[in-house]
Amino acid sequence: MRSQMLAARAAALFASDLPCGSRPDATLVENAIAASVRRAGGTRGCVAALAAAYGDYPETAAVRMRWARSVVQGAYEPSPAPDLVLAA
């Protein structure tokens, strides 16, 4: 289930107006995803935009999707706990 949510959010972010390469904070990511889903008529519309981009511009679509997945992972997946170093 988690990977499906990650994929849906990444597709919505891919279809958003945020520029590729930007490092938006979690609030901006959430707002961009929500706007993209509304504009596309749901997540299926976002996936359709993603597929169309891969068909029309595969060289840039792959870069944008890697960016979108990275941003979504950073915004929604918990970061691992830092290793604790215990002093002897």
LOSE-625563 format. One record per atom (N, C-alpha, C): residue number from 0; residue in one letter; chain; atom name; x, y, z. Coordinates in Angstrom, 2 decimals. Example, Ala and Ser with C-alpha at 12.3 -4.5 7.8 and 13.67 -1.06 7.14 Angstrom:
{n: 0; res: A; chain: A; atom: N; xx: 13.19; yy: -5.69; zz: 7.80}
{n: 0; res: A; chain: A; atom: CA; xx: 12.30; yy: -4.50; zz: 7.80}
{n: 0; res: A; chain: A; atom: C; xx: 13.20; yy: -3.30; zz: 7.80}
{n: 1; res: S; chain: A; atom: N; xx: 12.85; yy: -2.25; zz: 7.08}
{n: 1; res: S; chain: A; atom: CA; xx: 13.67; yy: -1.06; zz: 7.14}
{n: 1; res: S; chain: A; atom: C; xx: 12.90; yy: 0.03; zz: 7.87}
//
This chain:
{n: 0; res: M; chain: A; atom: N; xx: 0.82; yy: -1.20; zz: 0.00}
{n: 0; res: M; chain: A; atom: CA; xx: 0.00; yy: 0.00; zz: 0.00}
{n: 0; res: M; chain: A; atom: C; xx: 0.86; yy: 1.26; zz: 0.00}
{n: 1; res: R; chain: A; atom: N; xx: 1.93; yy: 1.24; zz: 0.79}
{n: 1; res: R; chain: A; atom: CA; xx: 2.77; yy: 2.42; zz: 0.88}
{n: 1; res: R; chain: A; atom: C; xx: 3.41; yy: 2.76; zz: -0.45}
{n: 2; res: S; chain: A; atom: N; xx: 3.84; yy: 1.74; zz: -1.20}
{n: 2; res: S; chain: A; atom: CA; xx: 4.47; yy: 2.01; zz: -2.48}
{n: 2; res: S; chain: A; atom: C; xx: 3.45; yy: 2.53; zz: -3.50}
{n: 3; res: Q; chain: A; atom: N; xx: 2.18; yy: 2.12; zz: -3.38}
{n: 3; res: Q; chain: A; atom: CA; xx: 1.14; yy: 2.65; zz: -4.26}
{n: 3; res: Q; chain: A; atom: C; xx: 0.88; yy: 4.11; zz: -3.96}
{n: 4; res: M; chain: A; atom: N; xx: 0.88; yy: 4.47; zz: -2.69}
{n: 4; res: M; chain: A; atom: CA; xx: 0.69; yy: 5.89; zz: -2.33}
{n: 4; res: M; chain: A; atom: C; xx: 1.87; yy: 6.72; zz: -2.80}
{n: 5; res: L; chain: A; atom: N; xx: 3.07; yy: 6.18; zz: -2.64}
{n: 5; res: L; chain: A; atom: CA; xx: 4.27; yy: 6.88; zz: -3.12}
{n: 5; res: L; chain: A; atom: C; xx: 4.18; yy: 7.10; zz: -4.63}
{n: 6; res: A; chain: A; atom: N; xx: 3.77; yy: 6.07; zz: -5.37}
{n: 6; res: A; chain: A; atom: CA; xx: 3.66; yy: 6.19; zz: -6.83}
{n: 6; res: A; chain: A; atom: C; xx: 2.60; yy: 7.20; zz: -7.22}
{n: 7; res: A; chain: A; atom: N; xx: 1.46; yy: 7.17; zz: -6.55}
{n: 7; res: A; chain: A; atom: CA; xx: 0.38; yy: 8.12; zz: -6.87}
{n: 7; res: A; chain: A; atom: C; xx: 0.79; yy: 9.55; zz: -6.57}
{n: 8; res: R; chain: A; atom: N; xx: 1.43; yy: 9.75; zz: -5.43}
{n: 8; res: R; chain: A; atom: CA; xx: 1.89; yy: 11.10; zz: -5.08}
{n: 8; res: R; chain: A; atom: C; xx: 2.98; yy: 11.57; zz: -6.04}
{n: 9; res: A; chain: A; atom: N; xx: 3.88; yy: 10.69; zz: -6.42}
{n: 9; res: A; chain: A; atom: CA; xx: 4.94; yy: 11.06; zz: -7.36}
{n: 9; res: A; chain: A; atom: C; xx: 4.36; yy: 11.41; zz: -8.72}
{n: 10; res: A; chain: A; atom: N; xx: 3.36; yy: 10.66; zz: -9.18}
{n: 10; res: A; chain: A; atom: CA; xx: 2.71; yy: 10.98; zz: -10.46}
{n: 10; res: A; chain: A; atom: C; xx: 2.03; yy: 12.32; zz: -10.39}
{n: 11; res: A; chain: A; atom: N; xx: 1.38; yy: 12.61; zz: -9.27}
{n: 11; res: A; chain: A; atom: CA; xx: 0.71; yy: 13.91; zz: -9.11}
{n: 11; res: A; chain: A; atom: C; xx: 1.73; yy: 15.04; zz: -9.06}
{n: 12; res: L; chain: A; atom: N; xx: 2.84; yy: 14.82; zz: -8.36}
{n: 12; res: L; chain: A; atom: CA; xx: 3.87; yy: 15.86; zz: -8.31}
{n: 12; res: L; chain: A; atom: C; xx: 4.51; yy: 16.04; zz: -9.69}
{n: 13; res: F; chain: A; atom: N; xx: 4.70; yy: 14.94; zz: -10.40}
{n: 13; res: F; chain: A; atom: CA; xx: 5.21; yy: 15.00; zz: -11.78}
{n: 13; res: F; chain: A; atom: C; xx: 4.32; yy: 15.90; zz: -12.62}
{n: 14; res: A; chain: A; atom: N; xx: 3.01; yy: 15.78; zz: -12.47}
{n: 14; res: A; chain: A; atom: CA; xx: 2.05; yy: 16.53; zz: -13.27}
{n: 14; res: A; chain: A; atom: C; xx: 1.83; yy: 17.95; zz: -12.74}
{n: 15; res: S; chain: A; atom: N; xx: 2.48; yy: 18.31; zz: -11.65}
{n: 15; res: S; chain: A; atom: CA; xx: 2.29; yy: 19.63; zz: -11.05}
{n: 15; res: S; chain: A; atom: C; xx: 3.08; yy: 20.69; zz: -11.78}
{n: 16; res: D; chain: A; atom: N; xx: 2.92; yy: 21.92; zz: -11.31}
{n: 16; res: D; chain: A; atom: CA; xx: 3.63; yy: 23.06; zz: -11.89}
{n: 16; res: D; chain: A; atom: C; xx: 4.97; yy: 23.34; zz: -11.23}
{n: 17; res: L; chain: A; atom: N; xx: 5.32; yy: 22.56; zz: -10.20}
{n: 17; res: L; chain: A; atom: CA; xx: 6.61; yy: 22.81; zz: -9.53}
{n: 17; res: L; chain: A; atom: C; xx: 7.76; yy: 22.51; zz: -10.49}
{n: 18; res: P; chain: A; atom: N; xx: 8.78; yy: 23.35; zz: -10.47}
{n: 18; res: P; chain: A; atom: CA; xx: 9.91; yy: 23.12; zz: -11.37}
{n: 18; res: P; chain: A; atom: C; xx: 10.76; yy: 21.93; zz: -10.92}
{n: 19; res: C; chain: A; atom: N; xx: 11.16; yy: 21.16; zz: -11.90}
{n: 19; res: C; chain: A; atom: CA; xx: 12.03; yy: 20.02; zz: -11.66}
{n: 19; res: C; chain: A; atom: C; xx: 13.35; yy: 20.51; zz: -11.08}
{n: 20; res: G; chain: A; atom: N; xx: 13.81; yy: 19.84; zz: -10.08}
{n: 20; res: G; chain: A; atom: CA; xx: 15.07; yy: 20.23; zz: -9.46}
{n: 20; res: G; chain: A; atom: C; xx: 14.88; yy: 21.08; zz: -8.22}
{n: 21; res: S; chain: A; atom: N; xx: 13.67; yy: 21.58; zz: -8.01}
{n: 21; res: S; chain: A; atom: CA; xx: 13.43; yy: 22.39; zz: -6.81}
{n: 21; res: S; chain: A; atom: C; xx: 13.36; yy: 21.46; zz: -5.60}
{n: 22; res: R; chain: A; atom: N; xx: 13.55; yy: 22.01; zz: -4.44}
{n: 22; res: R; chain: A; atom: CA; xx: 13.49; yy: 21.24; zz: -3.19}
{n: 22; res: R; chain: A; atom: C; xx: 12.42; yy: 21.87; zz: -2.29}
{n: 23; res: P; chain: A; atom: N; xx: 11.15; yy: 21.68; zz: -2.65}
{n: 23; res: P; chain: A; atom: CA; xx: 10.07; yy: 22.29; zz: -1.87}
{n: 23; res: P; chain: A; atom: C; xx: 9.90; yy: 21.62; zz: -0.51}
{n: 24; res: D; chain: A; atom: N; xx: 9.37; yy: 22.39; zz: 0.44}
{n: 24; res: D; chain: A; atom: CA; xx: 9.11; yy: 21.80; zz: 1.74}
{n: 24; res: D; chain: A; atom: C; xx: 7.84; yy: 20.94; zz: 1.67}
{n: 25; res: A; chain: A; atom: N; xx: 7.57; yy: 20.21; zz: 2.73}
{n: 25; res: A; chain: A; atom: CA; xx: 6.47; yy: 19.24; zz: 2.74}
{n: 25; res: A; chain: A; atom: C; xx: 5.12; yy: 19.90; zz: 2.48}
{n: 26; res: T; chain: A; atom: N; xx: 4.91; yy: 21.11; zz: 3.01}
{n: 26; res: T; chain: A; atom: CA; xx: 3.63; yy: 21.81; zz: 2.80}
{n: 26; res: T; chain: A; atom: C; xx: 3.45; yy: 22.16; zz: 1.34}
{n: 27; res: L; chain: A; atom: N; xx: 4.48; yy: 22.66; zz: 0.70}
{n: 27; res: L; chain: A; atom: CA; xx: 4.39; yy: 23.00; zz: -0.72}
{n: 27; res: L; chain: A; atom: C; xx: 4.17; yy: 21.75; zz: -1.56}
{n: 28; res: V; chain: A; atom: N; xx: 4.81; yy: 20.66; zz: -1.22}
{n: 28; res: V; chain: A; atom: CA; xx: 4.63; yy: 19.39; zz: -1.93}
{n: 28; res: V; chain: A; atom: C; xx: 3.18; yy: 18.94; zz: -1.81}
{n: 29; res: E; chain: A; atom: N; xx: 2.65; yy: 18.96; zz: -0.60}
{n: 29; res: E; chain: A; atom: CA; xx: 1.27; yy: 18.54; zz: -0.37}
{n: 29; res: E; chain: A; atom: C; xx: 0.29; yy: 19.42; zz: -1.16}
{n: 30; res: N; chain: A; atom: N; xx: 0.50; yy: 20.72; zz: -1.15}
{n: 30; res: N; chain: A; atom: CA; xx: -0.37; yy: 21.64; zz: -1.89}
{n: 30; res: N; chain: A; atom: C; xx: -0.27; yy: 21.42; zz: -3.39}
{n: 31; res: A; chain: A; atom: N; xx: 0.92; yy: 21.20; zz: -3.89}
{n: 31; res: A; chain: A; atom: CA; xx: 1.12; yy: 20.97; zz: -5.33}
{n: 31; res: A; chain: A; atom: C; xx: 0.45; yy: 19.66; zz: -5.77}
{n: 32; res: I; chain: A; atom: N; xx: 0.57; yy: 18.64; zz: -4.95}
{n: 32; res: I; chain: A; atom: CA; xx: -0.06; yy: 17.36; zz: -5.26}
{n: 32; res: I; chain: A; atom: C; xx: -1.58; yy: 17.51; zz: -5.28}
{n: 33; res: A; chain: A; atom: N; xx: -2.13; yy: 18.17; zz: -4.27}
{n: 33; res: A; chain: A; atom: CA; xx: -3.59; yy: 18.36; zz: -4.20}
{n: 33; res: A; chain: A; atom: C; xx: -4.09; yy: 19.15; zz: -5.41}
{n: 34; res: A; chain: A; atom: N; xx: -3.39; yy: 20.22; zz: -5.78}
{n: 34; res: A; chain: A; atom: CA; xx: -3.80; yy: 21.02; zz: -6.93}
{n: 34; res: A; chain: A; atom: C; xx: -3.71; yy: 20.22; zz: -8.22}
{n: 35; res: S; chain: A; atom: N; xx: -2.67; yy: 19.43; zz: -8.35}
{n: 35; res: S; chain: A; atom: CA; xx: -2.49; yy: 18.61; zz: -9.54}
{n: 35; res: S; chain: A; atom: C; xx: -3.59; yy: 17.57; zz: -9.67}
{n: 36; res: V; chain: A; atom: N; xx: -3.95; yy: 16.93; zz: -8.57}
{n: 36; res: V; chain: A; atom: CA; xx: -5.01; yy: 15.92; zz: -8.58}
{n: 36; res: V; chain: A; atom: C; xx: -6.34; yy: 16.57; zz: -8.95}
{n: 37; res: R; chain: A; atom: N; xx: -6.63; yy: 17.74; zz: -8.38}
{n: 37; res: R; chain: A; atom: CA; xx: -7.87; yy: 18.44; zz: -8.72}
{n: 37; res: R; chain: A; atom: C; xx: -7.91; yy: 18.81; zz: -10.20}
{n: 38; res: R; chain: A; atom: N; xx: -6.82; yy: 19.36; zz: -10.69}
{n: 38; res: R; chain: A; atom: CA; xx: -6.74; yy: 19.81; zz: -12.08}
{n: 38; res: R; chain: A; atom: C; xx: -6.87; yy: 18.65; zz: -13.06}
{n: 39; res: A; chain: A; atom: N; xx: -6.29; yy: 17.50; zz: -12.71}
{n: 39; res: A; chain: A; atom: CA; xx: -6.30; yy: 16.34; zz: -13.60}
{n: 39; res: A; chain: A; atom: C; xx: -7.55; yy: 15.48; zz: -13.45}
{n: 40; res: G; chain: A; atom: N; xx: -8.39; yy: 15.80; zz: -12.48}
{n: 40; res: G; chain: A; atom: CA; xx: -9.59; yy: 15.01; zz: -12.27}
{n: 40; res: G; chain: A; atom: C; xx: -9.35; yy: 13.72; zz: -11.52}
{n: 41; res: G; chain: A; atom: N; xx: -8.29; yy: 13.68; zz: -10.76}
{n: 41; res: G; chain: A; atom: CA; xx: -7.96; yy: 12.50; zz: -9.95}
{n: 41; res: G; chain: A; atom: C; xx: -6.57; yy: 11.99; zz: -10.27}
{n: 42; res: T; chain: A; atom: N; xx: -6.18; yy: 10.96; zz: -9.53}
{n: 42; res: T; chain: A; atom: CA; xx: -4.83; yy: 10.43; zz: -9.73}
{n: 42; res: T; chain: A; atom: C; xx: -4.67; yy: 9.76; zz: -11.09}
{n: 43; res: R; chain: A; atom: N; xx: -5.75; yy: 9.21; zz: -11.61}
{n: 43; res: R; chain: A; atom: CA; xx: -5.66; yy: 8.60; zz: -12.95}
{n: 43; res: R; chain: A; atom: C; xx: -5.31; yy: 9.64; zz: -14.00}
{n: 44; res: G; chain: A; atom: N; xx: -5.83; yy: 10.83; zz: -13.85}
{n: 44; res: G; chain: A; atom: CA; xx: -5.49; yy: 11.91; zz: -14.77}
{n: 44; res: G; chain: A; atom: C; xx: -4.02; yy: 12.30; zz: -14.67}
{n: 45; res: C; chain: A; atom: N; xx: -3.49; yy: 12.24; zz: -13.44}
{n: 45; res: C; chain: A; atom: CA; xx: -2.06; yy: 12.54; zz: -13.25}
{n: 45; res: C; chain: A; atom: C; xx: -1.20; yy: 11.46; zz: -13.91}
{n: 46; res: V; chain: A; atom: N; xx: -1.61; yy: 10.21; zz: -13.76}
{n: 46; res: V; chain: A; atom: CA; xx: -0.88; yy: 9.10; zz: -14.38}
{n: 46; res: V; chain: A; atom: C; xx: -0.96; yy: 9.23; zz: -15.90}
{n: 47; res: A; chain: A; atom: N; xx: -2.10; yy: 9.65; zz: -16.42}
{n: 47; res: A; chain: A; atom: CA; xx: -2.23; yy: 9.85; zz: -17.87}
{n: 47; res: A; chain: A; atom: C; xx: -1.28; yy: 10.95; zz: -18.36}
{n: 48; res: A; chain: A; atom: N; xx: -1.15; yy: 12.02; zz: -17.59}
{n: 48; res: A; chain: A; atom: CA; xx: -0.21; yy: 13.10; zz: -17.95}
{n: 48; res: A; chain: A; atom: C; xx: 1.22; yy: 12.59; zz: -17.92}
{n: 49; res: L; chain: A; atom: N; xx: 1.51; yy: 11.76; zz: -16.94}
{n: 49; res: L; chain: A; atom: CA; xx: 2.84; yy: 11.14; zz: -16.83}
{n: 49; res: L; chain: A; atom: C; xx: 3.12; yy: 10.27; zz: -18.05}
{n: 50; res: A; chain: A; atom: N; xx: 2.17; yy: 9.45; zz: -18.43}
{n: 50; res: A; chain: A; atom: CA; xx: 2.35; yy: 8.56; zz: -19.59}
{n: 50; res: A; chain: A; atom: C; xx: 2.52; yy: 9.37; zz: -20.87}
{n: 51; res: A; chain: A; atom: N; xx: 1.74; yy: 10.42; zz: -21.01}
{n: 51; res: A; chain: A; atom: CA; xx: 1.85; yy: 11.26; zz: -22.20}
{n: 51; res: A; chain: A; atom: C; xx: 3.23; yy: 11.92; zz: -22.27}
{n: 52; res: A; chain: A; atom: N; xx: 3.73; yy: 12.36; zz: -21.14}
{n: 52; res: A; chain: A; atom: CA; xx: 5.06; yy: 12.99; zz: -21.12}
{n: 52; res: A; chain: A; atom: C; xx: 6.14; yy: 11.99; zz: -21.50}
{n: 53; res: Y; chain: A; atom: N; xx: 6.02; yy: 10.75; zz: -21.03}
{n: 53; res: Y; chain: A; atom: CA; xx: 7.00; yy: 9.74; zz: -21.41}
{n: 53; res: Y; chain: A; atom: C; xx: 6.93; yy: 9.44; zz: -22.90}
{n: 54; res: G; chain: A; atom: N; xx: 5.74; yy: 9.50; zz: -23.47}
{n: 54; res: G; chain: A; atom: CA; xx: 5.61; yy: 9.26; zz: -24.91}
{n: 54; res: G; chain: A; atom: C; xx: 6.14; yy: 10.42; zz: -25.73}
{n: 55; res: D; chain: A; atom: N; xx: 5.90; yy: 11.65; zz: -25.26}
{n: 55; res: D; chain: A; atom: CA; xx: 6.30; yy: 12.84; zz: -26.02}
{n: 55; res: D; chain: A; atom: C; xx: 7.74; yy: 13.27; zz: -25.74}
{n: 56; res: Y; chain: A; atom: N; xx: 8.17; yy: 13.18; zz: -24.50}
{n: 56; res: Y; chain: A; atom: CA; xx: 9.49; yy: 13.69; zz: -24.10}
{n: 56; res: Y; chain: A; atom: C; xx: 10.17; yy: 12.71; zz: -23.14}
{n: 57; res: P; chain: A; atom: N; xx: 10.50; yy: 11.51; zz: -23.60}
{n: 57; res: P; chain: A; atom: CA; xx: 11.04; yy: 10.50; zz: -22.66}
{n: 57; res: P; chain: A; atom: C; xx: 12.34; yy: 10.93; zz: -21.99}
{n: 58; res: E; chain: A; atom: N; xx: 13.15; yy: 11.71; zz: -22.67}
{n: 58; res: E; chain: A; atom: CA; xx: 14.44; yy: 12.09; zz: -22.08}
{n: 58; res: E; chain: A; atom: C; xx: 14.27; yy: 13.03; zz: -20.90}
{n: 59; res: T; chain: A; atom: N; xx: 13.27; yy: 13.89; zz: -20.91}
{n: 59; res: T; chain: A; atom: CA; xx: 13.05; yy: 14.79; zz: -19.77}
{n: 59; res: T; chain: A; atom: C; xx: 12.08; yy: 14.20; zz: -18.76}
{n: 60; res: A; chain: A; atom: N; xx: 11.19; yy: 13.33; zz: -19.21}
{n: 60; res: A; chain: A; atom: CA; xx: 10.22; yy: 12.73; zz: -18.30}
{n: 60; res: A; chain: A; atom: C; xx: 10.91; yy: 11.86; zz: -17.25}
{n: 61; res: A; chain: A; atom: N; xx: 11.91; yy: 11.13; zz: -17.64}
{n: 61; res: A; chain: A; atom: CA; xx: 12.62; yy: 10.27; zz: -16.69}
{n: 61; res: A; chain: A; atom: C; xx: 13.30; yy: 11.10; zz: -15.60}
{n: 62; res: V; chain: A; atom: N; xx: 13.89; yy: 12.20; zz: -15.98}
{n: 62; res: V; chain: A; atom: CA; xx: 14.55; yy: 13.08; zz: -15.02}
{n: 62; res: V; chain: A; atom: C; xx: 13.51; yy: 13.66; zz: -14.06}
{n: 63; res: R; chain: A; atom: N; xx: 12.38; yy: 14.11; zz: -14.60}
{n: 63; res: R; chain: A; atom: CA; xx: 11.33; yy: 14.70; zz: -13.76}
{n: 63; res: R; chain: A; atom: C; xx: 10.75; yy: 13.66; zz: -12.81}
{n: 64; res: M; chain: A; atom: N; xx: 10.57; yy: 12.42; zz: -13.26}
{n: 64; res: M; chain: A; atom: CA; xx: 10.00; yy: 11.40; zz: -12.39}
{n: 64; res: M; chain: A; atom: C; xx: 10.96; yy: 11.04; zz: -11.28}
{n: 65; res: R; chain: A; atom: N; xx: 12.25; yy: 10.96; zz: -11.57}
{n: 65; res: R; chain: A; atom: CA; xx: 13.22; yy: 10.70; zz: -10.50}
{n: 65; res: R; chain: A; atom: C; xx: 13.17; yy: 11.81; zz: -9.45}
{n: 66; res: W; chain: A; atom: N; xx: 13.07; yy: 13.06; zz: -9.94}
{n: 66; res: W; chain: A; atom: CA; xx: 12.95; yy: 14.19; zz: -9.02}
{n: 66; res: W; chain: A; atom: C; xx: 11.68; yy: 14.08; zz: -8.18}
{n: 67; res: A; chain: A; atom: N; xx: 10.54; yy: 13.79; zz: -8.83}
{n: 67; res: A; chain: A; atom: CA; xx: 9.27; yy: 13.71; zz: -8.12}
{n: 67; res: A; chain: A; atom: C; xx: 9.30; yy: 12.62; zz: -7.05}
{n: 68; res: R; chain: A; atom: N; xx: 9.82; yy: 11.45; zz: -7.39}
{n: 68; res: R; chain: A; atom: CA; xx: 9.90; yy: 10.35; zz: -6.41}
{n: 68; res: R; chain: A; atom: C; xx: 10.80; yy: 10.75; zz: -5.23}
{n: 69; res: S; chain: A; atom: N; xx: 11.90; yy: 11.39; zz: -5.53}
{n: 69; res: S; chain: A; atom: CA; xx: 12.81; yy: 11.79; zz: -4.46}
{n: 69; res: S; chain: A; atom: C; xx: 12.15; yy: 12.81; zz: -3.53}
{n: 70; res: V; chain: A; atom: N; xx: 11.47; yy: 13.78; zz: -4.10}
{n: 70; res: V; chain: A; atom: CA; xx: 10.80; yy: 14.81; zz: -3.28}
{n: 70; res: V; chain: A; atom: C; xx: 9.69; yy: 14.18; zz: -2.45}
{n: 71; res: V; chain: A; atom: N; xx: 8.89; yy: 13.32; zz: -3.05}
{n: 71; res: V; chain: A; atom: CA; xx: 7.79; yy: 12.68; zz: -2.32}
{n: 71; res: V; chain: A; atom: C; xx: 8.34; yy: 11.80; zz: -1.20}
{n: 72; res: Q; chain: A; atom: N; xx: 9.38; yy: 11.04; zz: -1.48}
{n: 72; res: Q; chain: A; atom: CA; xx: 9.98; yy: 10.21; zz: -0.42}
{n: 72; res: Q; chain: A; atom: C; xx: 10.47; yy: 11.07; zz: 0.73}
{n: 73; res: G; chain: A; atom: N; xx: 11.09; yy: 12.19; zz: 0.41}
{n: 73; res: G; chain: A; atom: CA; xx: 11.58; yy: 13.08; zz: 1.46}
{n: 73; res: G; chain: A; atom: C; xx: 10.46; yy: 13.71; zz: 2.27}
{n: 74; res: A; chain: A; atom: N; xx: 9.34; yy: 13.97; zz: 1.63}
{n: 74; res: A; chain: A; atom: CA; xx: 8.24; yy: 14.64; zz: 2.30}
{n: 74; res: A; chain: A; atom: C; xx: 7.35; yy: 13.69; zz: 3.10}
{n: 75; res: Y; chain: A; atom: N; xx: 7.21; yy: 12.46; zz: 2.63}
{n: 75; res: Y; chain: A; atom: CA; xx: 6.22; yy: 11.56; zz: 3.24}
{n: 75; res: Y; chain: A; atom: C; xx: 6.79; yy: 10.34; zz: 3.95}
{n: 76; res: E; chain: A; atom: N; xx: 7.99; yy: 9.93; zz: 3.64}
{n: 76; res: E; chain: A; atom: CA; xx: 8.54; yy: 8.76; zz: 4.31}
{n: 76; res: E; chain: A; atom: C; xx: 9.35; yy: 9.21; zz: 5.51}
{n: 77; res: P; chain: A; atom: N; xx: 9.18; yy: 8.52; zz: 6.61}
{n: 77; res: P; chain: A; atom: CA; xx: 9.95; yy: 8.91; zz: 7.80}
{n: 77; res: P; chain: A; atom: C; xx: 11.44; yy: 8.70; zz: 7.56}
{n: 78; res: S; chain: A; atom: N; xx: 12.21; yy: 9.64; zz: 8.04}
{n: 78; res: S; chain: A; atom: CA; xx: 13.65; yy: 9.49; zz: 7.90}
{n: 78; res: S; chain: A; atom: C; xx: 14.14; yy: 8.52; zz: 8.97}
{n: 79; res: P; chain: A; atom: N; xx: 15.16; yy: 7.76; zz: 8.64}
{n: 79; res: P; chain: A; atom: CA; xx: 15.68; yy: 6.80; zz: 9.62}
{n: 79; res: P; chain: A; atom: C; xx: 16.25; yy: 7.52; zz: 10.83}
{n: 80; res: A; chain: A; atom: N; xx: 16.13; yy: 6.87; zz: 11.96}
{n: 80; res: A; chain: A; atom: CA; xx: 16.69; yy: 7.45; zz: 13.18}
{n: 80; res: A; chain: A; atom: C; xx: 18.21; yy: 7.47; zz: 13.08}
{n: 81; res: P; chain: A; atom: N; xx: 18.82; yy: 8.54; zz: 13.51}
{n: 81; res: P; chain: A; atom: CA; xx: 20.28; yy: 8.59; zz: 13.45}
{n: 81; res: P; chain: A; atom: C; xx: 20.88; yy: 7.54; zz: 14.38}
{n: 82; res: D; chain: A; atom: N; xx: 22.01; yy: 7.02; zz: 13.96}
{n: 82; res: D; chain: A; atom: CA; xx: 22.72; yy: 6.05; zz: 14.80}
{n: 82; res: D; chain: A; atom: C; xx: 23.22; yy: 6.76; zz: 16.06}
{n: 83; res: L; chain: A; atom: N; xx: 23.00; yy: 6.13; zz: 17.15}
{n: 83; res: L; chain: A; atom: CA; xx: 23.47; yy: 6.69; zz: 18.40}
{n: 83; res: L; chain: A; atom: C; xx: 24.84; yy: 6.12; zz: 18.73}
{n: 84; res: V; chain: A; atom: N; xx: 25.71; yy: 6.98; zz: 19.09}
{n: 84; res: V; chain: A; atom: CA; xx: 27.06; yy: 6.56; zz: 19.48}
{n: 84; res: V; chain: A; atom: C; xx: 27.12; yy: 6.69; zz: 21.00}
{n: 85; res: L; chain: A; atom: N; xx: 27.35; yy: 5.58; zz: 21.62}
{n: 85; res: L; chain: A; atom: CA; xx: 27.42; yy: 5.58; zz: 23.08}
{n: 85; res: L; chain: A; atom: C; xx: 28.88; yy: 5.68; zz: 23.51}
{n: 86; res: A; chain: A; atom: N; xx: 29.12; yy: 6.61; zz: 24.39}
{n: 86; res: A; chain: A; atom: CA; xx: 30.46; yy: 6.77; zz: 24.91}
{n: 86; res: A; chain: A; atom: C; xx: 30.71; yy: 5.71; zz: 25.98}
{n: 87; res: A; chain: A; atom: N; xx: 31.89; yy: 5.14; zz: 25.97}
{n: 87; res: A; chain: A; atom: CA; xx: 32.21; yy: 4.09; zz: 26.94}
{n: 87; res: A; chain: A; atom: C; xx: 32.66; yy: 4.67; zz: 28.25}
//
